Amino acid sequence: MAVLLSLLSACAYGVSDFLGGIFARRSTAWQVATTGQASSTLCITLAALVVAGAPVGTDFAWGALAGTGSGLGAAFLYRGLAGATMSVVAPISAVGCALLPVLAGLALGERPTPTAAVGIVLAFPAIALISFVRDPDPGHRGGVLDGVLAGVGFGLMFIALGRTTDDAGLAPLALMYLCSTVSVVAVATLLRQRWRPRVAADWRGAVMGPIGVTAVIAFYLATKHGLLSIVAVITALYPASTVLLAAALLKERVAPWQSLGLAVAALAVGLVAWG
């Protein structure tokens, strides 16, 4: 069950990133992020009113921490991508958001089976290969710091969500998205970036709300059925969905190293599921 939920989360995250990339072509990435996060906040709040739960104080603390990590991760990711450093920022952030939860899980006493451990190890080069894109401007080779900070932010979100209690329900996730939205707006304001929607096209990011909520809920439930170190790694394979969608719908060519990464990712998931 945990593997299936993690794959669902990865697919939803991949679809969300794919749509975000398309929407950002006519709006700023910050406007897309703001409307997307705000839409997710509304969707998860409505769901939390329906789904019963018994959260305690620590659940809300973890939810707030997850939201801060998510918002800061998105902010630094978008700042890096805006600087034409996708070839650096994307793979570093993707690997980082998997590495931190794995280390946290092991520190908390998780012990994957030997077969699953091999799958976890193979997932890291797969994530890097799938995420890597050729930089259109070889002169832009910065962005390492942005990639690291984005990975830390997303990794922190995964860890915090995994620490909530089994009976918490969806209320902590609603707080998470609220904190995430506030974080994105705050960083955009500090960086003097446009984040307020101005025209109709700027609101298209709202479509990503339900998709993002699906990804988070699937990950959240997966952590209740499996090890954080496994769930986070499989979820971090989300760039595979983005690459496959771009190839199928936009006819973008899949680079040889990405094809290799997809094959290694499939092997990694198989080993984790088998273990």
C-alpha positions in Angstrom: 0.0 0.0 0.0 2.8 2.5 0.9 4.5 1.9 -2.4 1.3 2.5 -4.4 0.5 5.6 -2.5 4.0 6.9 -3.0 3.7 6.3 -6.7 0.4 8.2 -6.8 2.1 11.1 -4.9 5.0 11.1 -7.4 2.6 11.1 -10.4 0.5 14.0 -8.9 3.6 16.0 -8.1 4.9 15.4 -11.6 1.6 16.5 -13.2 1.6 19.6 -11.0 5.2 20.5 -12.0 4.3 20.0 -15.7 1.3 22.3 -15.5 3.3 24.8 -13.5 6.0 25.0 -16.2 3.4 25.6 -18.9 1.5 28.2 -16.9 4.7 30.1 -15.9 5.3 30.7 -19.6 2.6 33.4 -19.6 2.8 34.4 -16.0 5.7 34.7 -13.5 6.6 31.5 -11.6 5.7 33.4 -8.4 2.2 34.1 -9.5 1.7 30.5 -10.5 3.1 29.4 -7.1 0.9 31.8 -5.1 -2.3 30.9 -6.9 -1.5 27.2 -6.8 -0.7 27.2 -3.0 -3.8 29.3 -2.3 -6.0 26.9 -4.2 -4.4 24.0 -2.4 -5.1 25.7 0.9 -8.8 26.1 0.1 -9.1 22.5 -1.2 -7.4 20.9 1.8 -9.4 23.1 4.3 -12.7 21.9 2.7 -11.5 18.3 2.9 -10.4 18.7 6.5 -13.9 19.8 7.4 -15.3 16.5 6.1 -12.6 14.0 7.1 -12.6 13.3 10.8 -9.4 13.4 12.8 -8.1 13.9 16.3 -4.9 16.1 15.9 -2.9 17.1 18.9 -0.7 20.1 19.4 2.4 18.5 18.0 0.5 17.6 14.8 -0.1 21.3 14.1 3.5 22.1 15.0 4.7 19.6 12.4 2.2 20.9 9.9 3.5 24.5 10.3 7.0 23.3 10.0 6.1 21.3 6.8 4.4 24.4 5.4 7.4 26.6 6.0 9.7 24.0 4.4 7.4 23.6 1.4 7.1 27.4 0.9 10.9 28.1 1.2 11.7 25.1 -1.0 9.4 26.4 -3.7 10.7 29.9 -3.3 14.4 28.9 -3.8 13.5 26.5 -6.6 11.7 29.2 -8.5 14.5 31.7 -7.8 17.0 29.2 -9.2 14.9 28.4 -12.2 14.4 32.1 -12.9 18.1 32.5 -13.1 18.4 30.0 -16.0 20.0 27.4 -13.8 17.6 24.5 -14.2 20.4 22.1 -15.1 21.9 22.7 -11.6 18.9 23.5 -9.4 16.5 20.7 -10.5 18.7 17.7 -9.9 20.2 19.0 -6.6 16.8 19.9 -5.2 15.2 16.6 -6.2 18.0 14.5 -4.7 18.0 16.7 -1.6 14.3 16.2 -0.9 14.9 12.5 -0.9 18.2 12.3 1.0 17.1 14.2 4.1 14.1 12.0 4.8 16.2 8.9 4.3 18.8 10.1 6.8 16.0 11.1 9.2 14.3 7.7 8.9 17.5 5.9 9.5 18.3 8.1 12.5 14.8 7.4 13.9 15.5 3.6 13.8 14.0 2.6 10.4 15.8 -0.4 8.9 14.7 -1.2 5.3 15.3 -4.8 4.0 18.6 -5.3 2.1 16.6 -5.5 -1.2 14.7 -2.2 -0.4 18.0 -0.6 0.6 19.5 -1.4 -2.8 16.4 0.2 -4.4 16.8 3.3 -2.2 20.4 3.7 -3.3 19.6 3.3 -7.0 16.8 5.9 -6.7 19.3 8.7 -6.2 21.2 8.5 -9.5 17.8 7.9 -11.2 16.4 11.1 -9.7 19.5 13.1 -10.8 19.5 11.7 -14.3 15.8 12.3 -14.9 15.9 15.9 -13.4 19.0 17.0 -15.3 18.4 19.2 -18.3 20.8 20.9 -20.6 21.2 24.5 -19.6 20.3 26.7 -22.6 23.0 29.2 -21.5 26.3 27.5 -20.5 27.3 30.8 -18.8 24.6 30.3 -16.1 26.2 27.7 -13.9 25.2 29.1 -10.5 22.2 28.0 -8.6 23.9 25.4 -6.4 22.9 27.2 -3.2 19.3 27.6 -4.5 19.2 23.9 -5.3 20.5 22.9 -1.9 18.1 25.2 -0.1 15.2 24.0 -2.2 16.1 20.4 -1.4 16.3 21.1 2.3 12.9 22.9 2.2 11.2 20.0 0.5 13.0 17.4 2.5 11.9 19.2 5.7 8.3 19.1 4.5 8.5 15.3 3.9 10.1 14.7 7.4 7.6 16.9 9.2 4.6 15.2 7.5 6.0 11.8 8.4 6.1 12.8 12.1 2.4 13.6 12.5 0.3 11.1 14.5 -1.8 8.4 12.7 -5.1 9.9 13.9 -4.3 13.6 13.0 -6.6 13.8 10.1 -6.2 16.5 7.5 -6.2 19.6 9.7 -2.4 19.8 10.0 -2.2 19.7 6.2 -4.5 22.7 6.0 -2.1 24.6 8.3 0.8 23.4 6.2 -0.6 24.9 3.0 -1.5 28.1 4.7 2.1 28.5 6.0 3.4 27.5 2.6 1.4 30.2 0.9 2.5 32.8 3.4 6.2 31.7 3.0 6.0 32.0 -0.8 4.5 35.5 -0.7 7.0 36.6 1.9 10.0 35.5 0.0 8.6 36.9 -3.3 8.0 40.2 -1.6 11.6 40.3 -0.2 13.0 39.5 -3.6 10.7 42.1 -5.2 9.0 39.6 -7.5 5.5 39.9 -8.8 3.3 37.4 -7.1 -0.2 39.1 -7.2 -2.4 37.7 -10.0 -3.2 40.6 -12.4 -4.9 39.1 -15.4 -7.0 36.0 -16.1 -3.9 33.9 -17.2 -2.3 34.5 -13.8 -5.1 32.5 -12.1 -4.5 29.3 -14.1 -2.2 28.1 -11.3 -5.3 27.5 -9.3 -5.9 24.3 -11.3 -2.8 22.9 -9.6 -4.5 23.1 -6.2 -6.4 19.8 -6.2 -3.5 18.0 -7.9 -1.1 19.3 -5.2 -3.5 18.2 -2.5 -3.7 14.8 -4.0 0.1 14.5 -4.0 0.4 15.6 -0.3 -2.5 13.4 1.0 -1.1 10.4 -0.8 2.4 11.0 0.7 0.9 11.6 4.1 -1.1 8.4 4.0 1.9 6.5 2.7 4.0 7.5 5.7 1.3 5.8 7.9 1.7 2.5 6.1 5.4 2.4 5.4 8.9 3.6 6.2 9.6 7.3 5.6 13.0 6.4 4.1 11.1 4.4 1.4 8.1 6.6 0.9 10.1 9.8 0.4 12.5 8.2 -2.1 9.7 6.9 -4.3 7.8 10.2 -4.1 11.0 12.1 -5.1 10.9 10.2 -8.4 8.2 12.7 -9.5 10.4 14.3 -12.2 9.8 11.1 -14.2 6.1 12.0 -14.6 7.0 15.5 -15.8 9.4 14.1 -18.3 7.0 11.6 -19.7 4.2 14.1 -19.9 6.4 16.6 -21.8 7.4 13.8 -24.2 3.8 12.6 -24.8 1.9 16.0 -24.9 4.6 18.5 -25.9 6.6 16.1 -28.1 9.8 17.0 -26.2 12.7 14.7 -26.8 13.7 12.5 -23.9 17.5 12.7 -23.6 19.5 9.5 -23.4 20.5 10.1 -19.8 16.8 10.7 -18.9 15.9 7.4 -20.5 18.6 5.7 -18.5 17.3 7.4 -15.4 13.7 6.2 -16.1 14.9 2.7 -16.4 16.9 2.9 -13.2 13.9 4.4 -11.5 11.7 1.5 -12.5 14.3 -0.9 -11.2 14.5 1.0 -7.9 10.7 1.0 -7.4 10.6 -2.8 -8.2 13.3 -3.5 -5.7 11.6 -1.4 -3.0 8.3 -3.1 -3.6 9.9 -6.5 -3.6 11.7 -5.8 -0.4 
